[in-house]
Amino acid sequence: MSGHLRPAVNYLALWCLHMSDLNDPRVFFAAERTLLAWNRTSLTLMAFGFVIERFGLFVHMLSPQQSATLQRNFSFWIGLAFIALGAIVSAAAVAQYRNVLRTLKPIEIPEGYRVDLVMLTNLAVAALGVALTVHLFVHWAG
């Protein structure tokens, strides 16, 4: 029985080394769509984190016993964590996309197509997420 499984394992290993032997640009475009989906996910995480972070300010404003100083409460830290997670996800998606690109043959990438634009977009989202995290951490009263 183990002799029958060995060829399947070898085939799987070969398939992992070269994701596609189709010589079809649709494989590349599928990888790009996946990166863009991760971009949307990272933006959503950052937006959600910003809303959570600002929710603490909203609750503070509605509080009947308002103090003069704002404290960094639980919603601040959770919101900051979501923003940082979004930045990390965006950067990790670029790394994964680059790994996929290395497995593709030149014929699978359309001639003259700029593969770096979508990576630059994701890296910009990651950098802006880091900048937002730092800004909120440094400039928030508390």
Backbone as CSV, one residue per row, in Angstrom:
resi,resn,N_x,N_y,N_z,CA_x,CA_y,CA_z,C_x,C_y,C_z
1,MET,0.823,-1.194,0.000,0.000,0.000,0.000,0.863,1.253,0.000
2,SER,1.939,1.252,0.761,2.787,2.449,0.812,3.474,2.688,-0.527
3,GLY,3.724,1.634,-1.300,4.328,1.794,-2.609,3.423,2.551,-3.568
4,HIS,2.097,2.402,-3.374,1.147,3.110,-4.232,1.040,4.581,-3.847
5,LEU,1.295,4.920,-2.604,1.178,6.308,-2.162,2.396,7.137,-2.543
6,ARG,3.537,6.505,-2.677,4.772,7.245,-2.955,4.686,8.066,-4.248
7,PRO,4.191,7.535,-5.369,4.108,8.371,-6.572,3.190,9.574,-6.374
8,ALA,2.121,9.424,-5.622,1.218,10.544,-5.380,1.927,11.627,-4.575
9,VAL,2.713,11.235,-3.607,3.450,12.204,-2.798,4.480,12.916,-3.662
10,ASN,5.177,12.184,-4.533,6.141,12.811,-5.424,5.458,13.770,-6.396
11,TYR,4.302,13.389,-6.893,3.561,14.265,-7.795,3.154,15.545,-7.070
12,LEU,2.715,15.410,-5.815,2.334,16.569,-5.031,3.534,17.491,-4.805
13,ALA,4.688,16.926,-4.545,5.897,17.731,-4.347,6.266,18.470,-5.631
14,LEU,6.157,17.814,-6.763,6.449,18.474,-8.035,5.445,19.585,-8.328
15,TRP,4.193,19.334,-8.007,3.158,20.339,-8.231,3.406,21.566,-7.364
16,CYS,3.879,21.361,-6.142,4.155,22.495,-5.256,5.330,23.315,-5.762
17,LEU,6.293,22.686,-6.417,7.436,23.430,-6.939,7.023,24.321,-8.108
18,HIS,6.150,23.813,-8.953,5.630,24.588,-10.081,4.120,24.551,-9.981
19,MET,3.545,25.673,-9.567,2.111,25.699,-9.313,1.311,25.357,-10.558
20,SER,1.825,25.697,-11.691,1.045,25.473,-12.898,1.953,25.040,-14.042
21,ASP,1.495,24.091,-14.783,2.148,23.721,-16.026,1.225,24.036,-17.192
22,LEU,0.290,24.937,-16.951,-0.698,25.248,-17.974,-0.209,26.274,-18.981
23,ASN,0.855,27.012,-18.648,1.319,28.112,-19.481,0.178,29.071,-19.786
24,ASP,-0.589,29.364,-18.769,-1.806,30.146,-18.900,-1.730,31.366,-17.986
25,PRO,-1.907,32.569,-18.494,-1.833,33.757,-17.650,-2.958,33.847,-16.622
26,ARG,-3.991,33.034,-16.765,-5.076,33.066,-15.780,-4.582,32.668,-14.399
27,VAL,-3.536,31.859,-14.324,-2.954,31.481,-13.032,-2.370,32.725,-12.361
28,PHE,-1.659,33.525,-13.135,-1.106,34.770,-12.608,-2.218,35.703,-12.141
29,PHE,-3.242,35.865,-12.957,-4.328,36.773,-12.590,-5.094,36.270,-11.371
30,ALA,-5.181,34.961,-11.198,-5.803,34.413,-9.991,-4.979,34.772,-8.755
31,ALA,-3.662,34.690,-8.884,-2.790,35.072,-7.767,-2.940,36.561,-7.466
32,GLU,-3.060,37.372,-8.494,-3.226,38.808,-8.293,-4.569,39.122,-7.637
33,ARG,-5.621,38.430,-8.052,-6.929,38.620,-7.413,-6.876,38.230,-5.946
34,THR,-6.133,37.171,-5.637,-5.989,36.757,-4.251,-5.275,37.836,-3.439
35,LEU,-4.223,38.418,-3.998,-3.523,39.502,-3.307,-4.457,40.684,-3.085
36,LEU,-5.261,41.025,-4.075,-6.203,42.132,-3.915,-7.263,41.811,-2.861
37,ALA,-7.658,40.548,-2.753,-8.602,40.157,-1.703,-7.964,40.349,-0.325
38,TRP,-6.688,39.986,-0.202,-5.982,40.211,1.063,-5.845,41.704,1.335
39,ASN,-5.693,42.507,0.287,-5.629,43.955,0.449,-6.939,44.467,1.042
40,ARG,-8.065,44.009,0.496,-9.366,44.413,1.039,-9.521,43.957,2.481
41,THR,-9.046,42.763,2.783,-9.131,42.257,4.146,-8.316,43.122,5.096
42,SER,-7.113,43.486,4.686,-6.277,44.305,5.561,-6.885,45.697,5.760
43,LEU,-7.439,46.278,4.702,-8.102,47.573,4.843,-9.308,47.483,5.772
44,THR,-10.044,46.393,5.681,-11.197,46.191,6.551,-10.764,46.056,8.008
45,LEU,-9.708,45.297,8.252,-9.193,45.167,9.619,-8.771,46.523,10.176
46,MET,-8.094,47.324,9.354,-7.653,48.640,9.822,-8.843,49.564,10.076
47,ALA,-9.824,49.549,9.198,-11.009,50.394,9.390,-11.762,49.973,10.649
48,PHE,-11.906,48.682,10.846,-12.576,48.169,12.034,-11.808,48.577,13.291
49,GLY,-10.493,48.496,13.230,-9.674,48.902,14.364,-9.821,50.378,14.671
50,PHE,-9.881,51.200,13.623,-10.051,52.635,13.833,-11.401,52.926,14.473
51,VAL,-12.445,52.252,14.030,-13.780,52.439,14.618,-13.763,52.018,16.082
52,ILE,-13.158,50.893,16.395,-13.082,50.440,17.788,-12.293,51.444,18.626
53,GLU,-11.186,51.928,18.091,-10.357,52.883,18.828,-11.139,54.161,19.107
54,ARG,-11.891,54.655,18.131,-12.668,55.880,18.310,-13.910,55.657,19.162
55,PHE,-14.352,54.424,19.292,-15.513,54.127,20.122,-15.234,54.503,21.577
56,GLY,-14.008,54.305,22.041,-13.650,54.693,23.404,-13.807,56.184,23.613
57,LEU,-13.446,56.983,22.617,-13.621,58.432,22.694,-15.105,58.786,22.742
58,PHE,-15.904,58.106,21.942,-17.349,58.329,21.922,-17.965,58.015,23.280
59,VAL,-17.571,56.891,23.871,-18.088,56.506,25.186,-17.660,57.534,26.231
60,HIS,-16.439,58.016,26.136,-15.947,59.023,27.077,-16.769,60.309,26.980
61,MET,-17.135,60.703,25.769,-17.920,61.919,25.583,-19.332,61.768,26.150
62,LEU,-19.893,60.566,26.100,-21.240,60.326,26.608,-21.270,60.079,28.113
63,SER,-20.134,59.848,28.684,-20.047,59.522,30.107,-20.457,60.739,30.948
64,PRO,-21.349,60.536,31.974,-21.795,61.663,32.788,-20.675,62.254,33.653
65,GLN,-19.737,61.475,34.102,-18.634,61.975,34.917,-17.381,62.084,34.063
66,GLN,-17.355,63.070,33.189,-16.216,63.266,32.301,-15.046,63.829,33.089
67,SER,-13.911,63.207,32.903,-12.703,63.749,33.498,-11.982,64.572,32.438
68,ALA,-11.074,65.395,32.875,-10.361,66.269,31.943,-9.393,65.483,31.058
69,THR,-8.877,64.382,31.555,-7.904,63.607,30.782,-8.539,62.335,30.263
70,LEU,-8.195,62.017,29.050,-8.632,60.750,28.460,-7.620,59.673,28.821
71,GLN,-8.113,58.516,29.093,-7.241,57.391,29.401,-7.226,56.424,28.223
72,ARG,-6.112,55.769,28.050,-6.028,54.717,27.034,-6.719,53.488,27.597
73,ASN,-7.937,53.279,27.168,-8.723,52.175,27.704,-8.631,50.944,26.798
74,PHE,-9.443,49.965,27.124,-9.426,48.683,26.418,-9.706,48.863,24.926
75,SER,-10.664,49.708,24.572,-11.002,49.886,23.147,-9.832,50.504,22.384
76,PHE,-9.045,51.350,23.046,-7.869,51.921,22.392,-6.891,50.825,21.998
77,TRP,-6.586,49.937,22.926,-5.591,48.888,22.668,-6.102,47.858,21.666
78,ILE,-7.382,47.503,21.764,-7.958,46.547,20.804,-7.985,47.169,19.408
79,GLY,-8.389,48.417,19.310,-8.398,49.103,18.021,-7.018,49.198,17.412
80,LEU,-6.037,49.541,18.236,-4.658,49.616,17.762,-4.178,48.244,17.279
81,ALA,-4.573,47.199,17.999,-4.175,45.837,17.600,-4.769,45.469,16.243
82,PHE,-6.019,45.849,15.989,-6.634,45.560,14.691,-5.948,46.327,13.567
83,ILE,-5.589,47.585,13.824,-4.895,48.375,12.804,-3.537,47.755,12.496
84,ALA,-2.804,47.377,13.539,-1.499,46.738,13.342,-1.649,45.398,12.631
85,LEU,-2.684,44.640,12.990,-2.930,43.355,12.323,-3.203,43.563,10.837
86,GLY,-3.960,44.588,10.493,-4.217,44.889,9.084,-2.937,45.198,8.332
87,ALA,-2.035,45.948,8.963,-0.751,46.268,8.317,0.087,45.007,8.133
88,ILE,0.098,44.146,9.128,0.863,42.894,9.042,0.299,41.994,7.954
89,VAL,-1.022,41.892,7.891,-1.672,41.057,6.866,-1.330,41.574,5.470
90,SER,-1.324,42.874,5.291,-1.005,43.452,3.989,0.434,43.118,3.575
91,ALA,1.367,43.258,4.501,2.769,42.943,4.197,2.959,41.443,3.959
92,ALA,2.298,40.612,4.751,2.414,39.162,4.580,1.823,38.718,3.243
93,ALA,0.761,39.373,2.802,0.157,39.032,1.510,1.123,39.314,0.365
94,VAL,1.888,40.392,0.478,2.884,40.698,-0.551,3.959,39.615,-0.582
95,ALA,4.404,39.187,0.586,5.422,38.121,0.646,4.889,36.836,0.011
96,GLN,3.642,36.500,0.297,3.052,35.289,-0.279,2.907,35.422,-1.792
97,TYR,2.500,36.578,-2.253,2.347,36.824,-3.689,3.692,36.687,-4.403
98,ARG,4.739,37.223,-3.799,6.079,37.101,-4.395,6.501,35.631,-4.479
99,ASN,6.150,34.844,-3.468,6.455,33.408,-3.515,5.730,32.737,-4.677
100,VAL,4.487,33.115,-4.886,3.717,32.543,-5.998,4.320,32.968,-7.328
101,LEU,4.707,34.238,-7.447,5.298,34.718,-8.703,6.561,33.940,-9.062
102,ARG,7.335,33.558,-8.062,8.568,32.797,-8.330,8.282,31.420,-8.913
103,THR,7.096,30.895,-8.669,6.772,29.568,-9.196,6.236,29.616,-10.624
104,LEU,5.875,30.795,-11.089,5.306,30.917,-12.434,6.390,31.025,-13.489
105,LYS,6.067,30.520,-14.640,6.968,30.640,-15.790,6.740,31.989,-16.461
106,PRO,7.735,32.502,-17.150,7.558,33.804,-17.827,6.380,33.837,-18.791
107,ILE,6.068,32.701,-19.397,4.953,32.675,-20.353,3.606,32.870,-19.648
108,GLU,3.568,32.617,-18.344,2.316,32.751,-17.601,2.045,34.189,-17.156
109,ILE,3.003,35.067,-17.339,2.823,36.479,-17.013,2.758,37.245,-18.330
110,PRO,1.665,37.964,-18.573,1.528,38.670,-19.847,2.695,39.637,-20.080
111,GLU,3.157,39.674,-21.317,4.290,40.524,-21.675,3.935,41.991,-21.460
112,GLY,4.827,42.713,-20.806,4.626,44.124,-20.564,3.737,44.449,-19.375
113,TYR,3.228,43.440,-18.708,2.337,43.660,-17.572,3.171,43.986,-16.335
114,ARG,2.798,45.032,-15.609,3.546,45.440,-14.424,3.047,44.663,-13.212
115,VAL,3.825,43.713,-12.773,3.420,42.890,-11.628,3.678,43.599,-10.308
116,ASP,4.418,44.699,-10.347,4.785,45.361,-9.103,3.742,46.360,-8.610
117,LEU,2.809,46.788,-9.454,1.838,47.794,-9.034,0.976,47.320,-7.867
118,VAL,0.501,46.107,-7.961,-0.367,45.594,-6.904,0.446,45.356,-5.619
119,MET,1.714,44.985,-5.767,2.564,44.830,-4.582,2.828,46.182,-3.934
120,LEU,3.084,47.201,-4.747,3.317,48.540,-4.212,2.080,49.071,-3.494
121,THR,0.917,48.770,-4.034,-0.328,49.186,-3.384,-0.452,48.550,-2.007
122,ASN,-0.204,47.255,-1.933,-0.291,46.572,-0.645,0.763,47.075,0.332
123,LEU,1.961,47.321,-0.158,3.009,47.835,0.726,2.667,49.243,1.215
124,ALA,2.029,50.044,0.360,1.591,51.375,0.788,0.519,51.265,1.869
125,VAL,-0.403,50.329,1.710,-1.429,50.107,2.734,-0.776,49.677,4.046
126,ALA,0.210,48.796,3.967,0.916,48.357,5.174,1.635,49.527,5.834
127,ALA,2.308,50.352,5.041,3.038,51.507,5.592,2.080,52.508,6.223
128,LEU,0.956,52.750,5.574,-0.027,53.670,6.145,-0.644,53.109,7.422
129,GLY,-0.829,51.798,7.483,-1.320,51.172,8.708,-0.340,51.333,9.856
130,VAL,0.934,51.165,9.558,1.964,51.370,10.585,1.979,52.837,11.011
131,ALA,1.901,53.749,10.041,1.892,55.179,10.366,0.687,55.548,11.228
132,LEU,-0.483,54.995,10.910,-1.679,55.260,11.706,-1.524,54.704,13.114
133,THR,-0.969,53.519,13.236,-0.747,52.930,14.554,0.184,53.800,15.389
134,VAL,1.275,54.218,14.793,2.235,55.070,15.511,1.593,56.400,15.876
135,HIS,0.881,56.994,14.937,0.233,58.286,15.205,-0.743,58.188,16.373
136,LEU,-1.605,57.189,16.351,-2.578,57.042,17.415,-1.892,56.765,18.752
137,PHE,-0.854,55.980,18.719,-0.147,55.650,19.958,0.557,56.871,20.546
138,VAL,1.198,57.658,19.710,1.995,58.791,20.180,1.126,59.999,20.534
139,HIS,0.123,60.278,19.711,-0.635,61.522,19.859,-1.940,61.401,20.634
140,TRP,-2.275,60.229,21.066,-3.517,60.074,21.810,-3.288,60.552,23.226
141,ALA,-4.185,61.358,23.732,-4.028,61.881,25.109,-4.123,60.718,26.097
142,GLY,-3.305,60.738,27.094,-3.407,59.674,28.092,-2.168,59.485,28.885
